[in-house]
Amino acid sequence: RHRSLSFSLCPFRFPLLLWLPVTCAEQKAAVRSLPSCIARTAGSQPTAMEEAQCVILDYGSQYTQLIARRVREQSVYSMIVPGDNTLERVTSYKPRLVVLSGGPNSVMAEGAPTVPDGLFEYCASEQVPVLGICYGLQLIVHSLGGEVVAGETREYGRMEVTTDLKSLLYHDEHSDKQMVWMSHGDVAKTLPDGFRVVGRSSTGAVVAIEHAERRIYGLQYHPE
């Protein structure tokens, strides 16, 4: 089943349908968290590539195409671009949401992919929300002054997480428990200034973060 979700990370609200490779019962609890900023009014279409509503920066995740597919299923124009693009290239698409995909790398490795220089400053000045998924969450933490470390154990597959219902990501949930799809080895140990933890796994790992004022959000799991 698909579940209609609604978020308000933008000055408007839209429904969002997502799908996870889990059972129907688990999906009802697990389908969460891509912001409504990736959704537009049904039927409206962009007139040019430069009017991308959602720009997905690809860091090599096996799920990047799936993220784009879920976005496009909502009649939202989205574009996947390599994560090593310049800020000028990314901003030329006039994004209304930036998604940082997952990937196989560690942000701690020498030469690991990173965000374009000035991306977070641009998004703050233009009020563009940012969502990091898996490696994308770790990029947010690492790039903004937090600390990412190797986890004691790798988390892979279905896992229960506990969420903060006061978070904008989960404010319309009835339960603070849900099953999600996890795939990571590194974990966020210390968050950058202004961020707070809004979700943890059953092992205590940070799985969801937010900076509500700057509208930057991160998920260690895969909501797509």
Contacts in CASP RR format, 6 or more apart in sequence:
PFRMAT RR
TARGET T0000
AUTHOR 0000-0000-0000
METHOD contacts of the structure
MODEL  1
RHRSLSFSLCPFRFPLLLWLPVTCAEQKAAVRSLPSCIARTAGSQPTAME
EAQCVILDYGSQYTQLIARRVREQSVYSMIVPGDNTLERVTSYKPRLVVL
SGGPNSVMAEGAPTVPDGLFEYCASEQVPVLGICYGLQLIVHSLGGEVVA
GETREYGRMEVTTDLKSLLYHDEHSDKQMVWMSHGDVAKTLPDGFRVVGR
SSTGAVVAIEHAERRIYGLQYHPE
1 24 0 8 1.000
1 27 0 8 1.000
1 28 0 8 1.000
2 17 0 8 1.000
2 18 0 8 1.000
2 19 0 8 1.000
3 17 0 8 1.000
3 18 0 8 1.000
3 27 0 8 1.000
3 28 0 8 1.000
3 31 0 8 1.000
4 15 0 8 1.000
4 16 0 8 1.000
4 17 0 8 1.000
5 15 0 8 1.000
5 16 0 8 1.000
5 17 0 8 1.000
5 18 0 8 1.000
5 31 0 8 1.000
5 32 0 8 1.000
5 36 0 8 1.000
5 172 0 8 1.000
6 13 0 8 1.000
6 14 0 8 1.000
6 15 0 8 1.000
6 16 0 8 1.000
6 36 0 8 1.000
6 172 0 8 1.000
7 13 0 8 1.000
7 16 0 8 1.000
7 33 0 8 1.000
7 35 0 8 1.000
7 36 0 8 1.000
7 37 0 8 1.000
7 168 0 8 1.000
7 169 0 8 1.000
8 36 0 8 1.000
8 168 0 8 1.000
9 35 0 8 1.000
9 36 0 8 1.000
9 37 0 8 1.000
9 129 0 8 1.000
9 168 0 8 1.000
9 215 0 8 1.000
9 217 0 8 1.000
10 35 0 8 1.000
10 36 0 8 1.000
10 37 0 8 1.000
10 96 0 8 1.000
10 97 0 8 1.000
10 129 0 8 1.000
12 36 0 8 1.000
13 36 0 8 1.000
14 36 0 8 1.000
14 39 0 8 1.000
14 40 0 8 1.000
14 41 0 8 1.000
14 74 0 8 1.000
15 36 0 8 1.000
15 39 0 8 1.000
15 74 0 8 1.000
16 34 0 8 1.000
16 35 0 8 1.000
16 36 0 8 1.000
16 38 0 8 1.000
16 39 0 8 1.000
16 74 0 8 1.000
17 70 0 8 1.000
17 73 0 8 1.000
17 74 0 8 1.000
18 31 0 8 1.000
18 32 0 8 1.000
18 34 0 8 1.000
18 70 0 8 1.000
18 223 0 8 1.000
18 224 0 8 1.000
19 27 0 8 1.000
19 31 0 8 1.000
19 70 0 8 1.000
19 224 0 8 1.000
20 26 0 8 1.000
20 27 0 8 1.000
20 30 0 8 1.000
20 31 0 8 1.000
20 180 0 8 1.000
20 181 0 8 1.000
20 222 0 8 1.000
20 223 0 8 1.000
20 224 0 8 1.000
21 181 0 8 1.000
22 30 0 8 1.000
22 158 0 8 1.000
22 179 0 8 1.000
22 181 0 8 1.000
26 158 0 8 1.000
26 179 0 8 1.000
29 175 0 8 1.000
29 177 0 8 1.000
29 178 0 8 1.000
29 179 0 8 1.000
30 178 0 8 1.000
30 179 0 8 1.000
30 180 0 8 1.000
30 181 0 8 1.000
30 223 0 8 1.000
31 223 0 8 1.000
32 169 0 8 1.000
32 170 0 8 1.000
32 173 0 8 1.000
32 178 0 8 1.000
32 180 0 8 1.000
32 219 0 8 1.000
32 223 0 8 1.000
33 131 0 8 1.000
33 169 0 8 1.000
33 170 0 8 1.000
33 208 0 8 1.000
33 217 0 8 1.000
33 219 0 8 1.000
33 223 0 8 1.000
34 67 0 8 1.000
34 70 0 8 1.000
34 71 0 8 1.000
34 99 0 8 1.000
34 131 0 8 1.000
34 223 0 8 1.000
34 224 0 8 1.000
35 97 0 8 1.000
35 129 0 8 1.000
35 131 0 8 1.000
35 217 0 8 1.000
37 54 0 8 1.000
37 96 0 8 1.000
37 97 0 8 1.000
37 129 0 8 1.000
38 53 0 8 1.000
38 54 0 8 1.000
38 71 0 8 1.000
38 74 0 8 1.000
38 76 0 8 1.000
38 78 0 8 1.000
38 97 0 8 1.000
38 99 0 8 1.000
39 74 0 8 1.000
39 76 0 8 1.000
40 53 0 8 1.000
40 74 0 8 1.000
40 75 0 8 1.000
40 76 0 8 1.000
40 77 0 8 1.000
42 74 0 8 1.000
42 75 0 8 1.000
43 75 0 8 1.000
44 75 0 8 1.000
45 75 0 8 1.000
45 77 0 8 1.000
46 52 0 8 1.000
46 53 0 8 1.000
46 77 0 8 1.000
49 79 0 8 1.000
49 93 0 8 1.000
50 92 0 8 1.000
50 93 0 8 1.000
50 94 0 8 1.000
51 77 0 8 1.000
51 93 0 8 1.000
51 94 0 8 1.000
52 77 0 8 1.000
52 78 0 8 1.000
52 79 0 8 1.000
52 93 0 8 1.000
52 94 0 8 1.000
52 95 0 8 1.000
53 76 0 8 1.000
53 77 0 8 1.000
53 78 0 8 1.000
53 95 0 8 1.000
53 96 0 8 1.000
53 97 0 8 1.000
54 71 0 8 1.000
54 76 0 8 1.000
54 77 0 8 1.000
54 78 0 8 1.000
54 79 0 8 1.000
54 95 0 8 1.000
54 96 0 8 1.000
54 97 0 8 1.000
54 98 0 8 1.000
54 99 0 8 1.000
55 78 0 8 1.000
55 79 0 8 1.000
55 81 0 8 1.000
55 90 0 8 1.000
55 93 0 8 1.000
55 95 0 8 1.000
55 97 0 8 1.000
55 98 0 8 1.000
55 99 0 8 1.000
56 64 0 8 1.000
56 67 0 8 1.000
56 68 0 8 1.000
56 71 0 8 1.000
56 78 0 8 1.000
56 79 0 8 1.000
56 80 0 8 1.000
56 81 0 8 1.000
56 98 0 8 1.000
56 99 0 8 1.000
56 101 0 8 1.000
57 81 0 8 1.000
57 82 0 8 1.000
57 83 0 8 1.000
57 85 0 8 1.000
57 90 0 8 1.000
57 98 0 8 1.000
57 99 0 8 1.000
57 100 0 8 1.000
57 101 0 8 1.000
57 115 0 8 1.000
57 116 0 8 1.000
58 64 0 8 1.000
58 80 0 8 1.000
58 81 0 8 1.000
58 82 0 8 1.000
58 83 0 8 1.000
58 101 0 8 1.000
59 83 0 8 1.000
59 100 0 8 1.000
59 101 0 8 1.000
59 102 0 8 1.000
59 103 0 8 1.000
59 105 0 8 1.000
59 113 0 8 1.000
59 135 0 8 1.000
59 136 0 8 1.000
59 139 0 8 1.000
60 101 0 8 1.000
60 102 0 8 1.000
60 103 0 8 1.000
60 104 0 8 1.000
61 67 0 8 1.000
61 101 0 8 1.000
61 102 0 8 1.000
61 103 0 8 1.000
61 104 0 8 1.000
61 133 0 8 1.000
61 134 0 8 1.000
61 135 0 8 1.000
63 101 0 8 1.000
63 102 0 8 1.000
63 133 0 8 1.000
63 222 0 8 1.000
63 224 0 8 1.000
64 80 0 8 1.000
64 101 0 8 1.000
64 102 0 8 1.000
65 80 0 8 1.000
66 224 0 8 1.000
67 99 0 8 1.000
67 101 0 8 1.000
67 133 0 8 1.000
67 224 0 8 1.000
68 78 0 8 1.000
68 79 0 8 1.000
68 80 0 8 1.000
70 224 0 8 1.000
71 78 0 8 1.000
72 78 0 8 1.000
79 93 0 8 1.000
81 89 0 8 1.000
81 90 0 8 1.000
81 93 0 8 1.000
83 113 0 8 1.000
83 115 0 8 1.000
83 116 0 8 1.000
84 113 0 8 1.000
84 116 0 8 1.000
85 116 0 8 1.000
86 116 0 8 1.000
86 117 0 8 1.000
87 116 0 8 1.000
87 117 0 8 1.000
87 118 0 8 1.000
87 119 0 8 1.000
87 122 0 8 1.000
89 116 0 8 1.000
90 98 0 8 1.000
90 116 0 8 1.000
90 119 0 8 1.000
91 122 0 8 1.000
95 128 0 8 1.000
96 128 0 8 1.000
97 128 0 8 1.000
97 129 0 8 1.000
97 130 0 8 1.000
97 131 0 8 1.000
98 119 0 8 1.000
98 123 0 8 1.000
98 128 0 8 1.000
98 129 0 8 1.000
98 130 0 8 1.000
98 131 0 8 1.000
99 130 0 8 1.000
99 131 0 8 1.000
99 132 0 8 1.000
99 133 0 8 1.000
100 115 0 8 1.000
100 130 0 8 1.000
100 131 0 8 1.000
100 132 0 8 1.000
100 133 0 8 1.000
100 135 0 8 1.000
100 136 0 8 1.000
100 137 0 8 1.000
100 139 0 8 1.000
100 140 0 8 1.000
101 132 0 8 1.000
101 133 0 8 1.000
101 134 0 8 1.000
101 135 0 8 1.000
101 136 0 8 1.000
102 132 0 8 1.000
102 133 0 8 1.000
102 134 0 8 1.000
102 135 0 8 1.000
102 136 0 8 1.000
103 134 0 8 1.000
103 135 0 8 1.000
103 136 0 8 1.000
104 135 0 8 1.000
105 112 0 8 1.000
105 113 0 8 1.000
105 135 0 8 1.000
106 112 0 8 1.000
106 138 0 8 1.000
106 148 0 8 1.000
106 150 0 8 1.000
106 186 0 8 1.000
107 114 0 8 1.000
107 135 0 8 1.000
107 138 0 8 1.000
107 139 0 8 1.000
107 141 0 8 1.000
107 142 0 8 1.000
107 148 0 8 1.000
107 186 0 8 1.000
108 142 0 8 1.000
108 148 0 8 1.000
108 149 0 8 1.000
108 150 0 8 1.000
108 186 0 8 1.000
113 139 0 8 1.000
114 139 0 8 1.000
114 142 0 8 1.000
114 143 0 8 1.000
115 139 0 8 1.000
115 143 0 8 1.000
119 130 0 8 1.000
120 130 0 8 1.000
120 143 0 8 1.000
120 144 0 8 1.000
120 214 0 8 1.000
120 216 0 8 1.000
122 128 0 8 1.000
123 129 0 8 1.000
123 130 0 8 1.000
123 214 0 8 1.000
123 215 0 8 1.000
123 216 0 8 1.000
124 214 0 8 1.000
127 215 0 8 1.000
128 215 0 8 1.000
129 215 0 8 1.000
129 216 0 8 1.000
129 217 0 8 1.000
130 140 0 8 1.000
130 215 0 8 1.000
130 216 0 8 1.000
130 217 0 8 1.000
131 217 0 8 1.000
131 218 0 8 1.000
131 219 0 8 1.000
132 139 0 8 1.000
132 140 0 8 1.000
132 217 0 8 1.000
132 218 0 8 1.000
132 219 0 8 1.000
133 218 0 8 1.000
133 219 0 8 1.000
133 222 0 8 1.000
133 223 0 8 1.000
133 224 0 8 1.000
134 183 0 8 1.000
134 184 0 8 1.000
134 219 0 8 1.000
134 220 0 8 1.000
134 221 0 8 1.000
134 222 0 8 1.000
135 184 0 8 1.000
136 218 0 8 1.000
137 188 0 8 1.000
137 209 0 8 1.000
137 218 0 8 1.000
137 219 0 8 1.000
137 220 0 8 1.000
138 148 0 8 1.000
138 184 0 8 1.000
138 186 0 8 1.000
138 188 0 8 1.000
140 192 0 8 1.000
140 209 0 8 1.000
140 216 0 8 1.000
140 218 0 8 1.000
141 147 0 8 1.000
141 148 0 8 1.000
141 188 0 8 1.000
141 190 0 8 1.000
141 191 0 8 1.000
141 192 0 8 1.000
141 195 0 8 1.000
141 209 0 8 1.000
142 148 0 8 1.000
144 192 0 8 1.000
144 193 0 8 1.000
144 195 0 8 1.000
145 192 0 8 1.000
145 193 0 8 1.000
146 188 0 8 1.000
146 189 0 8 1.000
146 190 0 8 1.000
146 191 0 8 1.000
146 192 0 8 1.000
147 188 0 8 1.000
147 189 0 8 1.000
147 190 0 8 1.000
148 186 0 8 1.000
148 187 0 8 1.000
148 188 0 8 1.000
148 189 0 8 1.000
149 186 0 8 1.000
149 187 0 8 1.000
149 189 0 8 1.000
150 185 0 8 1.000
150 186 0 8 1.000
150 187 0 8 1.000
151 185 0 8 1.000
151 186 0 8 1.000
151 187 0 8 1.000
151 205 0 8 1.000
153 203 0 8 1.000
154 184 0 8 1.000
154 185 0 8 1.000
155 182 0 8 1.000
155 183 0 8 1.000
155 184 0 8 1.000
155 185 0 8 1.000
155 201 0 8 1.000
155 203 0 8 1.000
155 205 0 8 1.000
156 182 0 8 1.000
156 183 0 8 1.000
156 184 0 8 1.000
157 181 0 8 1.000
157 182 0 8 1.000
157 183 0 8 1.000
158 179 0 8 1.000
158 180 0 8 1.000
158 181 0 8 1.000
158 182 0 8 1.000
159 179 0 8 1.000
159 180 0 8 1.000
159 181 0 8 1.000
159 182 0 8 1.000
159 201 0 8 1.000
159 202 0 8 1.000
159 221 0 8 1.000
160 177 0 8 1.000
160 178 0 8 1.000
160 179 0 8 1.000
160 180 0 8 1.000
160 201 0 8 1.000
160 202 0 8 1.000
161 177 0 8 1.000
161 178 0 8 1.000
161 179 0 8 1.000
161 180 0 8 1.000
161 199 0 8 1.000
161 200 0 8 1.000
161 201 0 8 1.000
161 202 0 8 1.000
161 207 0 8 1.000
161 208 0 8 1.000
161 221 0 8 1.000
162 176 0 8 1.000
162 177 0 8 1.000
162 199 0 8 1.000
162 200 0 8 1.000
162 202 0 8 1.000
163 169 0 8 1.000
163 170 0 8 1.000
163 173 0 8 1.000
163 176 0 8 1.000
163 177 0 8 1.000
163 178 0 8 1.000
163 198 0 8 1.000
163 199 0 8 1.000
163 208 0 8 1.000
164 170 0 8 1.000
164 176 0 8 1.000
164 197 0 8 1.000
164 198 0 8 1.000
164 199 0 8 1.000
164 208 0 8 1.000
165 171 0 8 1.000
165 173 0 8 1.000
165 176 0 8 1.000
166 198 0 8 1.000
167 198 0 8 1.000
167 199 0 8 1.000
167 208 0 8 1.000
167 210 0 8 1.000
168 210 0 8 1.000
168 212 0 8 1.000
168 217 0 8 1.000
169 198 0 8 1.000
169 208 0 8 1.000
169 210 0 8 1.000
169 217 0 8 1.000
169 219 0 8 1.000
170 176 0 8 1.000
170 198 0 8 1.000
170 208 0 8 1.000
180 207 0 8 1.000
180 221 0 8 1.000
180 222 0 8 1.000
180 223 0 8 1.000
181 221 0 8 1.000
181 222 0 8 1.000
182 201 0 8 1.000
182 207 0 8 1.000
182 220 0 8 1.000
182 221 0 8 1.000
182 222 0 8 1.000
183 221 0 8 1.000
183 222 0 8 1.000
184 220 0 8 1.000
187 205 0 8 1.000
187 206 0 8 1.000
187 220 0 8 1.000
188 206 0 8 1.000
188 209 0 8 1.000
188 220 0 8 1.000
189 206 0 8 1.000
191 197 0 8 1.000
191 206 0 8 1.000
191 209 0 8 1.000
192 211 0 8 1.000
194 211 0 8 1.000
194 213 0 8 1.000
195 209 0 8 1.000
195 210 0 8 1.000
195 211 0 8 1.000
195 216 0 8 1.000
196 209 0 8 1.000
196 210 0 8 1.000
196 211 0 8 1.000
197 206 0 8 1.000
197 208 0 8 1.000
197 209 0 8 1.000
198 208 0 8 1.000
198 209 0 8 1.000
198 210 0 8 1.000
199 206 0 8 1.000
199 207 0 8 1.000
199 208 0 8 1.000
199 209 0 8 1.000
200 206 0 8 1.000
200 207 0 8 1.000
200 208 0 8 1.000
201 207 0 8 1.000
201 220 0 8 1.000
205 220 0 8 1.000
206 220 0 8 1.000
207 219 0 8 1.000
207 220 0 8 1.000
207 221 0 8 1.000
208 217 0 8 1.000
208 218 0 8 1.000
208 219 0 8 1.000
208 220 0 8 1.000
208 221 0 8 1.000
209 217 0 8 1.000
209 218 0 8 1.000
210 216 0 8 1.000
210 217 0 8 1.000
210 218 0 8 1.000
211 217 0 8 1.000
END
